[in-house]
């Protein structure tokens, strides 16, 4: 195992297994999963372990009262699987949802009346005390640890953590490369950056600073060595400051409970003054507990988001700090209780921690950090707001199963099921400099692919999702596009696209949305969102293969990067299946929205060929003045008996224009040596950048320079 990014796994898989065991033991009572708070105007969901009668609501067996016991008018609906109740149209206040025992379907178990207390709020409030925080986690612990089920945790081996595979893009700028960001002006950082004079590159635990002002004479002028178990993920530049975003695991020598996890993982920003690049000086270091979700930099403010789950499951056996730790320079303290809030509708034991740092005022001690109880996964940021999504699987709840055995005996068992339809929760945070304000939540069906599945345009939030499963004999997937207003209320939708397939890439360009789905062919959907309340599919193109990254060339053309595919027949099942072949670059003409076309395409290598750009947009090289687009690539070809043969590694640069299509301009592939079976990681190119008229390729081993127009070699420098 690579020791580069070892992180201690938390044992949360065992936690889930403990929940499963508790369900097996608790089949004879109604289990309820519901939050205690919901925002005004948002639906309140209650998941149940036992199905209700379809007529229970109409018969008055399910109803809502206020805190004084008076019945109130509310819209209560039952899901298709009859295990989720949704309450809507309530004013701000405290309520009780009543579910009478006669509401449930007939069962051999004794079901009791249920009373679920909840509150509708207008504004998110902070937690008032440590005791309130402890009660929150204790409630979750009780749900997961009923009937004395004992959880045992052990220290698992550390596992390698890969960098997030989010996807983004923005324009190249000036006389040097910039990071390929999703929203122009909002920096997301990368493993290699340049400021037009120097190249800054991450290599293991080090940052290499290389003077690239003379491409014939490259000079490594400094190395920043990260301390401890810190591993860099992204670099940014703001004026004379170099910002290093890293994960760091810190052992906790004070841990007296050796059977439990005893360490902390921090997401950190180390900020260096590189006004003299040969003598980088650490100016400020800030960290927050948890794993890195994402970072953004806009208008001189750095935003950091991490996810953190405290060891709340050992509360009964040990003293546990349930607040996340914040580190500023050499000082470490738990986050102040007044900066912690519970996201409405959340029943999660995890935090989303958001910090904002003013890079123009680093002498100030103030860093605005807030912790929100509610897990998150995908991050999208506009110039007005930061959005986090969290996939909600519903709740695995017990259901009676009766199985007839070979001797006609009927055996009863309890098995977990999904209660409610899987959905994506959306959390919106308004941003204004270092001010962060939670403004609301929204919910849509299905799950997002990555940050490109989201976009903010003219005050509306657009999000594309896949619902269901796309593979196997029970494939039931379908794809949707939802449009929400500034309060995250749904105003328009296009649903049921490409049934049986899933989304592979999304791109929003102005009023249009472009969605690629795939199972056997590659449908490219063109959707008009100019009228948010009535989005429409304008056109569809089906071609072999798929694009898992879309990049705008101009307002009427898209570049698609993905794979070619081939249909084959399984010799045993006689069922067709799809295999990927070589990389495929497509140029899509969408000037006629009703009839999108693949104007041009090129194939690269054979089966086994891959590039980081297929899952990380930041690997895309762009020089828009020359219409250049390139990326690192590892070449393979198909051999005998479905084997693949290594052919070489390096980079390719194409000129892509609407007039000439896709033309190869720079072939920087180093052919495989005799008997070389696979690529050498240290020789693999991680990024391409340009400065003025020179192109640079960066690998862990060396940096090479080329003439940007002829691609003739100019210089070379070994990294040390």
C-alpha positions in Angstrom: 0.0 0.0 0.0 1.2 3.5 -0.9 2.2 5.3 2.3 1.8 8.6 0.7 -1.7 9.4 1.9 -2.4 7.0 4.7 -5.4 7.8 6.8 -7.0 5.9 9.6 -10.4 4.5 8.6 -12.9 5.3 11.3 -14.7 2.0 11.8 -17.9 3.6 10.5 -18.5 0.5 8.4 -18.8 -1.5 11.6 -21.2 1.2 12.9 -23.5 0.5 9.9 -23.2 -3.2 10.6 -24.2 -2.5 14.2 -27.3 -0.7 12.9 -28.1 -3.7 10.8 -27.9 -6.0 13.8 -30.1 -3.8 15.8 -32.7 -4.0 13.1 -32.6 -7.8 13.1 -33.3 -7.7 16.9 -36.0 -5.0 16.8 -38.5 -6.2 14.2 -41.4 -6.2 16.7 -41.8 -2.4 17.1 -42.2 0.6 14.9 -38.9 2.3 14.2 -39.0 6.0 13.3 -36.4 8.1 11.5 -37.2 11.8 11.4 -35.5 15.1 12.1 -36.7 17.4 14.9 -36.5 20.6 12.9 -37.5 21.6 9.4 -37.3 25.0 7.6 -40.5 26.9 6.8 -41.7 26.0 3.3 -39.8 22.7 3.2 -41.4 19.2 3.4 -41.0 17.3 6.7 -40.3 13.5 6.1 -40.9 10.7 8.6 -39.6 7.3 7.7 -41.3 4.3 9.3 -40.3 0.6 9.6 -43.9 -0.6 9.1 -46.2 0.2 6.2 -49.4 2.3 6.7 -52.8 1.7 5.3 -53.4 3.7 2.1 -56.6 5.3 3.6 -55.1 6.1 7.0 -54.7 9.8 6.3 -58.2 10.2 4.8 -59.7 8.4 7.8 -58.1 10.8 10.2 -55.7 8.2 11.7 -52.7 10.4 10.8 -52.9 14.0 11.7 -50.9 17.0 13.1 -51.5 19.0 16.3 -49.8 22.1 17.6 -47.9 22.1 20.9 -51.2 22.8 22.8 -52.9 19.7 21.3 -55.1 21.5 18.8 -55.4 19.9 15.3 -54.0 22.0 12.5 -54.5 22.0 8.8 -51.5 20.4 7.1 -50.9 18.5 3.9 -49.9 15.0 4.8 -49.0 12.5 2.0 -47.9 8.9 1.9 -45.1 7.5 -0.3 -45.6 4.7 -2.8 -43.9 2.2 -0.6 -46.3 3.4 2.2 -43.4 3.8 4.7 -42.7 7.5 4.4 -45.0 10.4 5.5 -44.5 13.9 4.2 -45.9 16.9 6.0 -46.2 20.3 4.3 -47.9 23.7 4.5 -47.3 24.4 8.2 -46.6 27.8 9.7 -43.6 28.5 12.0 -44.1 26.7 15.3 -43.9 23.4 17.2 -46.0 20.5 16.2 -46.7 16.8 16.9 -47.4 14.3 14.1 -49.8 11.6 15.4 -49.9 8.1 13.9 -52.6 5.9 15.5 -52.0 2.2 15.8 -54.9 1.5 13.4 -53.0 3.3 10.7 -50.7 0.4 10.2 -51.4 -2.6 8.1 -52.5 -5.7 9.8 -49.6 -7.4 11.5 -48.9 -10.1 14.0 -46.9 -7.7 16.1 -48.4 -5.2 18.6 -48.0 -1.7 17.1 -48.6 1.3 19.3 -49.6 4.9 18.6 -46.7 7.1 17.5 -46.1 10.8 18.4 -43.3 12.6 16.6 -42.5 16.0 17.8 -40.9 18.6 15.4 -40.5 22.3 14.9 -40.9 24.5 11.8 -38.4 27.3 11.9 -37.7 30.4 9.8 -34.0 31.0 10.6 -31.2 28.6 11.6 -30.2 29.0 15.2 -27.0 28.0 16.9 -26.8 25.3 19.4 -27.1 26.8 22.9 -24.9 24.5 25.0 -22.6 21.5 25.0 -25.4 19.6 26.7 -27.7 20.2 23.8 -25.0 18.9 21.4 -24.5 15.8 23.6 -28.3 15.2 23.5 -28.2 15.3 19.7 -25.5 12.7 19.5 -27.1 10.6 22.3 -30.3 10.5 20.4 -28.5 9.2 17.3 -26.6 6.7 19.5 -29.8 5.4 21.0 -31.3 4.8 17.6 -28.3 2.9 16.5 -27.7 1.0 19.7 -31.0 -0.4 21.0 -31.6 -3.6 22.8 -28.0 -3.7 24.1 -26.4 -4.4 20.8 -22.7 -4.0 21.4 -20.4 -2.5 18.8 -16.8 -3.4 18.8 -14.3 -1.1 17.0 -10.8 -1.9 16.0 -8.0 0.1 14.4 -8.2 -0.7 10.7 -5.1 -0.3 8.5 -4.8 3.1 7.0 -6.1 3.4 3.5 -5.0 5.6 0.6 -7.2 8.6 0.1 -7.4 9.9 -3.4 -8.0 13.4 -4.4 -11.6 14.4 -5.0 -12.7 13.7 -8.6 -14.8 16.8 -8.9 -15.1 18.3 -12.4 -14.7 22.1 -13.4 -13.5 24.8 -16.1 -12.7 28.4 -16.9 -10.7 30.4 -19.4 -7.0 30.5 -19.7 -5.7 34.0 -18.9 -2.9 36.3 -19.8 0.4 34.8 -21.0 0.3 31.7 -18.8 -1.9 28.8 -17.8 -4.6 29.0 -15.2 -6.5 26.3 -13.4 -9.4 24.8 -15.3 -12.2 26.1 -13.0 -15.9 25.5 -13.3 -16.9 29.1 -12.7 -14.7 31.8 -14.2 -13.1 33.9 -11.4 -13.6 31.2 -8.7 -10.3 29.4 -8.2 -10.3 25.7 -7.2 -6.6 25.0 -7.1 -4.5 22.2 -8.6 -1.5 20.1 -8.0 0.6 22.2 -10.4 0.2 26.0 -11.0 2.2 28.8 -12.5 2.2 32.6 -12.0 4.0 33.2 -15.3 7.5 33.2 -13.8 7.6 30.1 -11.5 6.1 26.7 -11.6 4.8 25.3 -8.3 4.4 21.5 -8.3 3.4 19.0 -5.6 5.7 15.9 -5.4 4.9 13.5 -2.5 5.1 15.7 0.7 7.0 18.5 -1.0 6.3 21.5 -3.0 8.9 22.2 -5.7 9.4 25.8 -6.9 11.0 26.1 -10.3 12.1 29.2 -12.1 10.7 28.8 -15.6 11.5 32.3 -17.0 14.1 30.9 -19.3 12.7 27.6 -20.8 16.3 26.7 -21.9 17.6 26.9 -18.4 15.0 25.7 -15.8 16.1 26.1 -12.2 14.7 24.6 -9.1 15.0 27.4 -6.6 13.3 26.0 -3.5 11.6 23.1 -1.9 8.9 23.3 0.8 8.9 20.2 3.0 5.6 19.6 4.7 5.9 18.4 8.3 4.4 15.3 9.9 1.8 13.3 8.0 0.7 16.2 5.8 0.0 15.5 2.1 -0.8 18.4 -0.4 -3.8 18.2 -2.6 -4.1 21.6 -4.2 -2.1 24.8 -4.7 -3.3 28.3 -5.2 -1.7 31.7 -5.7 -3.0 35.0 -4.4 -0.6 37.9 -5.0 2.7 37.0 -3.3 1.1 34.2 -1.3 1.3 30.5 -2.2 -1.5 28.6 -0.6 -1.0 24.9 0.0 -4.2 22.9 0.8 -3.4 19.6 2.5 -4.6 16.7 4.6 -2.7 15.9 7.8 -3.2 13.0 10.2 -2.1 13.7 13.8 -1.6 10.9 16.3 -3.1 11.5 19.7 -0.6 10.4 22.4 -3.1 11.2 25.1 -5.5 8.5 24.0 -5.9 6.1 26.9 -8.5 3.9 25.2 -6.2 1.9 22.9 -9.0 -0.1 21.5 -10.5 3.0 20.0 -9.3 5.2 17.2 -6.7 7.6 18.6 -5.9 10.4 16.1 -7.3 13.3 14.2 -7.4 14.2 10.5 -7.2 17.9 9.6 -7.8 19.8 6.4 -5.2 22.6 6.4 -4.2 25.7 4.5 -0.5 26.6 4.8 0.1 30.0 3.4 3.7 31.0 2.3 5.1 34.4 1.3 6.9 33.7 -2.0 7.7 37.3 -2.9 11.3 35.9 -2.9 10.5 32.5 -4.5 13.9 31.1 -3.4 13.1 31.7 0.2 9.4 30.8 0.9 8.3 31.9 4.3 5.4 30.4 6.3 3.0 33.3 7.2 -0.1 31.5 8.5 -1.4 28.0 9.0 -5.0 27.2 9.6 -6.8 23.8 9.9 -10.1 22.3 10.6 -10.9 18.8 11.6 -12.2 16.4 9.0 -11.5 15.2 5.5 -11.3 17.8 2.6 -14.6 18.2 0.7 -13.4 21.1 -1.4 -11.9 24.5 -1.5 -12.6 27.7 -3.4 -11.0 31.2 -3.7 -12.9 34.2 -4.7 -12.2 37.9 -4.4 -9.2 37.3 -2.1 -11.2 35.0 0.3 -10.3 31.4 0.7 -13.2 29.0 1.5 -12.5 25.6 2.9 -15.1 22.8 3.4 -14.4 19.6 5.3 -16.5 16.7 6.6 -16.1 15.3 10.1 -17.7 12.6 12.2 -16.7 12.5 15.9 -16.3 9.3 17.8 -19.7 9.6 19.4 -20.3 5.8 19.5 -17.9 5.6 22.5 -19.7 8.2 24.6 -20.6 5.7 27.3 -17.1 4.3 27.7 -15.0 7.4 27.3 -15.0 11.2 27.5 -15.5 12.4 23.9 -15.1 15.9 22.5 -18.0 16.1 20.1 -17.0 19.5 18.6 -14.5 19.6 15.8 -11.0 21.0 16.5 -9.8 24.2 14.8 -6.1 24.8 14.5 -4.7 28.3 13.9 -0.9 28.5 13.7 0.2 26.4 16.8 -3.1 26.8 18.8 -5.7 24.0 18.7 -9.2 24.3 20.3 -12.7 22.9 19.8 -15.0 25.1 17.7 -17.1 27.5 19.9 -20.5 26.0 20.6 -22.3 29.2 19.3 -20.7 28.5 15.9 -22.4 25.1 15.6 -25.9 24.6 14.1 -28.1 21.6 13.2 -29.2 21.7 9.6 -33.0 21.3 9.5 -34.1 17.8 8.4 -30.7 16.4 9.4 -30.3 13.2 11.4 -26.6 12.8 10.6 -23.8 12.3 13.1 -21.4 14.2 10.7 -20.4 17.9 10.4 -20.0 20.0 7.3 -17.4 22.6 8.4 -17.0 25.8 6.4 -14.2 28.4 7.0 -13.5 31.7 5.3 -10.1 33.3 5.4 -9.4 36.9 4.2 -6.1 36.5 2.3 -5.6 40.3 2.2 -5.6 40.5 6.0 -3.6 37.5 7.3 -2.4 39.5 10.3 -5.9 39.3 11.7 -6.5 36.4 14.0 -10.1 36.2 12.8 -11.0 33.2 10.6 -14.8 32.7 10.3 -15.5 29.0 10.9 -18.9 27.4 11.3 -19.9 23.8 11.9 -23.2 22.4 10.5 -24.5 19.0 11.7 -25.5 17.4 8.4 -23.2 15.4 6.1 -22.3 16.6 2.6 -20.6 15.3 -0.5 -20.5 17.4 -3.6 -19.6 21.1 -3.5 -20.6 23.8 -6.1 -19.9 27.5 -5.7 -21.2 30.5 -7.6 -20.2 34.1 -7.0 -23.2 34.5 -4.7 -23.5 31.2 -2.8 -21.9 27.9 -1.8 -24.0 24.8 -2.3 -23.5 21.4 -0.7 -25.4 18.2 -1.5 -25.9 15.1 0.5 -27.4 11.9 -0.9 -30.2 10.6 1.4 -30.8 6.9 1.0 -33.8 7.0 3.3 -33.3 4.7 6.2 -32.6 0.9 6.2 -35.6 -0.3 8.3 -36.6 -3.9 9.2 -39.3 -5.8 7.3 -40.8 -9.2 8.0 -39.8 -11.9 5.6 -41.5 -15.2 5.5 -39.7 -17.9 3.5 -41.2 -21.3 2.6 -38.6 -24.0 2.9 -38.4 -27.3 1.1 -40.4 -29.1 3.8 -43.2 -26.5 3.4 -42.4 -25.0 6.8 -42.6 -21.2 6.9 -39.8 -19.4 8.6 -39.9 -15.7 9.7 -37.0 -13.4 9.6 -36.3 -9.7 9.6 -34.4 -8.0 6.8 -33.5 -4.3 6.3 -35.2 -2.3 3.5 -35.0 1.2 2.2 -37.7 3.5 3.6 -38.5 6.3 1.3 -37.2 7.2 -2.2 -33.4 8.0 -2.4 -33.0 11.7 -2.9 -30.4 14.5 -2.8 -30.6 17.2 -0.1 -29.2 20.6 -1.1 -27.8 23.1 1.4 -27.4 26.7 0.4 -25.0 29.2 2.1 -24.9 32.8 1.1 -21.4 34.2 1.0 -20.2 37.8 1.3 -16.5 38.0 1.9 -15.8 36.1 5.1 -19.5 36.1 6.1 -21.3 32.7 5.7 -25.0 32.4 6.2 -27.1 29.2 5.9 -30.1 30.3 3.9 -32.1 27.1 3.2 -32.5 23.6 2.0 -34.0 21.9 -1.0 -34.6 18.3 -2.0 -34.7 16.6 -5.4 -35.0 12.9 -6.5 -31.9 11.0 -7.4 -28.2 11.6 -7.0 -25.8 14.0 -8.6 -22.7 12.8 -10.5 -20.3 15.7 -9.6 -20.2 19.5 -9.3 -20.9 19.9 -13.0 -24.3 18.5 -12.3 -25.1 21.9 -10.6 -25.2 25.5 -11.8 -26.6 28.9 -10.7 -28.0 31.1 -13.5 -30.1 34.3 -13.3 -31.0 33.6 -9.7 -32.1 30.0 -10.3 -30.3 26.8 -9.3 -30.2 24.0 -11.8 -29.3 20.4 -10.9 -29.2 17.1 -12.9 -29.6 13.7 -11.2 -29.9 10.0 -11.9 -32.5 8.1 -10.0 -32.4 4.3 -9.6 -30.0 1.6 -10.8 -28.6 1.6 -14.4 -27.1 -1.9 -14.5 -28.3 -5.5 -14.1 -31.5 -7.3 -15.0 -33.5 -5.0 -12.6 -32.2 -1.7 -14.2 -34.8 1.0 -13.5 -32.8 4.2 -13.8 -34.1 7.5 -15.1 -32.5 10.9 -15.3 -33.9 14.3 -14.3 -33.1 18.1 -14.6 -34.6 20.2 -11.8 -34.8 24.0 -11.6 -35.1 25.7 -8.2 -35.6 29.3 -7.2 -33.4 31.3 -4.8 -35.2 29.6 -1.9 -34.5 26.2 -3.3 -38.2 25.6 -4.1 -38.7 23.6 -7.3 -40.2 25.7 -10.2 -39.5 23.5 -13.2 -38.3 20.0 -14.2 -37.6 17.6 -17.1 -37.9 14.0 -15.8 -37.6 10.5 -17.1 -34.7 11.0 -19.5 -32.9 8.0 -21.0 -34.6 5.3 -18.9 -32.2 2.5 -18.0 -29.2 4.7 -18.4 -27.3 7.0 -16.1 -25.7 10.5 -16.4 -22.0 10.5 -17.4 -21.5 14.2 -17.8 -23.3 17.6 -17.6 -22.5 21.0 -18.9 -24.5 24.2 -18.4 -23.9 27.0 -20.9 -26.1 30.1 -20.5 -29.8 29.0 -20.9 -28.9 25.6 -22.2 -28.1 22.4 -20.4 -26.2 19.5 -22.1 -26.5 16.1 -20.5 -24.7 12.9 -21.6 -26.2 9.6 -20.5 -25.0 6.1 -21.4 -25.6 2.4 -21.3 -25.1 1.2 -24.9 -25.0 4.4 -26.9 -24.2 8.0 -26.0 -27.3 10.3 -26.0 -26.4 13.9 -25.8 -29.5 15.9 -24.7 -29.9 19.6 -25.4 -32.3 21.2 -22.9 -33.6 24.8 -22.9 -33.9 26.3 -19.5 -34.7 29.9 -20.6 -38.1 29.6 -19.1 -37.3 28.1 -15.6 -40.9 26.9 -15.0 -41.0 25.1 -18.3 -37.6 23.6 -19.4 -37.8 21.6 -22.7 -35.7 19.0 -24.4 -34.8 20.6 -27.8 -32.7 17.8 -29.3 -30.9 14.5 -28.9 -27.9 12.9 -30.5 -27.0 9.2 -30.2 -23.5 8.0 -31.1 -21.3 5.1 -29.9 -19.3 5.6 -26.8 -19.7 8.3 -24.2 -18.2 11.6 -23.0 -17.5 11.8 -19.3 -16.3 15.4 -19.5 -17.8 18.3 -21.6 -15.9 21.5 -22.3 -17.3 24.5 -24.1 -15.4 25.6 -27.2 -17.8 28.4 -28.0 -21.5 29.1 -27.4 -22.4 26.6 -30.2 -19.8 23.9 -29.8 -18.7 21.5 -27.1 -15.6 19.3 -26.7 -16.4 15.8 -25.4 -13.7 13.7 -23.8 -14.5 10.0 -23.0 -14.3 6.5 -24.5 -15.3 4.7 -27.5 -17.4 1.5 -26.8 -18.2 -1.8 -28.4 -21.1 -4.2 -28.1 -20.2 -7.8 -27.4 -22.2 -11.0 -26.7 -21.6 -13.0 -23.5 -20.8 -16.6 -24.6 -22.5 -18.1 -21.5 -25.6 -15.9 -21.0 -26.0 -14.9 -24.7 -26.7 -11.4 -23.4 -25.1 -8.4 -25.0 -22.7 -6.2 -22.9 -20.7 -3.1 -23.5 -16.9 -2.7 -23.2 -14.8 0.4 -23.5 -12.1 0.7 -26.2 -9.8 3.7 -26.7 -10.2 7.3 -25.7 -12.5 9.4 -27.8 -12.4 13.1 -28.4 -15.6 14.6 -30.0 -16.5 18.0 -31.3 -20.2 18.6 -31.0 -22.0 21.2 -33.0 -25.1 22.4 -31.2 -25.9 25.5 -33.3 -29.1 23.7 -34.4 -30.4 22.8 -30.9 -33.0 20.4 -32.3 -30.3 18.5 -34.3 -27.0 18.3 -32.4 -24.2 16.8 -34.5 -20.8 15.2 -33.9 -18.9 17.4 -36.2 -15.5 15.6 -35.8 -13.9 13.0 -33.6 -10.6 11.3 -33.0 -9.6 8.0 -31.4 -6.6 7.6 -29.1 -5.1 4.2 -28.4 -7.0 1.1 -27.7 -8.7 -0.6 -24.7 -6.8 0.2 -21.5 -5.8 3.7 -22.7 -6.6 6.4 -20.1 -6.1 9.9 -19.0 -6.7 11.8 -15.7 -8.7 14.3 -17.7 -11.5 11.7 -17.9 -12.2 12.0 -14.2 -10.5 15.3 -13.3 -11.1 18.3 -15.5 -8.0 20.1 -14.0 -5.8 17.9 -16.1 -7.0 19.6 -19.3 -4.4 22.0 -20.8 -5.9 25.1 -22.6 -4.4 27.9 -24.6 -7.4 29.6 -26.2 -5.3 32.0 -28.2 -4.0 29.1 -30.2 -7.1 26.9 -29.8 -5.0 24.3 -28.0 -6.4 21.6 -25.8 -4.3 18.8 -24.4 -3.9 16.3 -21.6 -1.6 13.6 -20.1 -2.3 10.1 -21.5 -1.2 6.5 -20.9 -1.4 4.5 -24.2 -2.4 0.8 -24.4 -3.6 -1.3 -27.3 -5.7 -4.4 -27.4 -3.7 -7.7 -27.7 -4.6 -11.3 -27.9 -7.4 -12.9 -25.9 -8.6 -9.5 -24.7 -5.2 -8.7 -23.1 -3.9 -5.1 -23.4 -0.4 -4.1 -24.3 1.4 -1.0 -22.9 2.5 1.4 -25.7 3.8 4.5 -24.0 3.1 7.6 -21.9 3.2 11.3 -22.2 0.8 14.0 -23.5 -1.1 15.0 -26.5 -2.1 18.5 -27.7 -4.8 19.2 -30.2 -5.9 22.3 -32.1 -9.7 22.3 -32.0 -11.6 24.8 -34.1 -15.0 24.9 -35.7 -13.5 25.3 -39.1 -10.8 22.6 -39.1 -12.2 20.3 -36.4 -9.8 18.3 -34.2 -6.1 18.3 -35.4 -3.1 16.8 -33.5 -0.5 19.4 -33.1 1.8 18.1 -30.4 2.6 14.4 -29.9 4.7 14.2 -26.6 4.4 10.4 -26.2 7.4 8.5 -25.1 7.1 5.0 -26.6 7.3 1.9 -24.4 10.7 0.3 -24.1 11.2 -3.3 -25.1 9.6 -5.7 -22.6 8.2 -2.7 -20.7 4.8 -4.0 -19.5 3.3 -1.0 -17.8 3.9 2.7 -17.2 6.4 4.2 -14.8 4.5 6.4 -12.3 7.5 8.8 -11.8 7.6 9.4 -15.5 3.9 10.0 -15.9 3.0 13.6 -16.8 0.6 15.1 -14.2 0.0 18.5 -15.9 0.9 20.7 -18.9 1.2 24.4 -18.5 2.4 27.2 -20.7 4.3 30.5 -20.1 4.5 32.9 -23.0 5.7 30.8 -26.0 6.8 27.7 -24.1 5.0 24.6 -23.1 6.0 22.7 -19.9 5.3 19.1 -19.0 5.5 18.2 -15.3 6.1 14.7 -13.9 7.3 13.6 -10.4 10.7 13.0 -12.0 11.3 16.0 -14.3 10.1 19.1 -16.0 10.5 19.5 -19.8 10.0 22.6 -22.0 8.9 22.7 -25.6 8.3 25.4 -28.2 4.6 26.0 -28.0 4.1 26.2 -31.8 6.6 23.6 -33.1 6.6 21.4 -30.0 10.4 21.0 -30.5 12.2 20.2 -27.1 13.9 23.3 -25.5 15.0 22.3 -22.0 14.8 19.7 -19.3 15.3 19.6 -15.5 15.4 16.7 -13.1 13.4 17.3 -10.0 15.4 16.8 -6.8 
